[in-house]
Amino acid sequence: MDANIQTLIANVGFPIAVSMYLLIRIEGKLSHLTDSINELAKNIAYIKNN
């Protein structure tokens, strides 16, 4: 894994490697946030109907 990271940095440069790392890390959190927003919308709709 470390060799792959070093190769990536050597080939595309440090800023691109950091950007890719952050995008990969944030992707999971965005998915969880989307699920939470959808659940909130369902709860609000349920409360309005009752």
Secondary structure, 3 states (H helix, E strand, C coil): CHHHHHHHHHHHCHHHHHHHHHHHHHHHHHHHHHHHHHHHHHHHHHHHHC
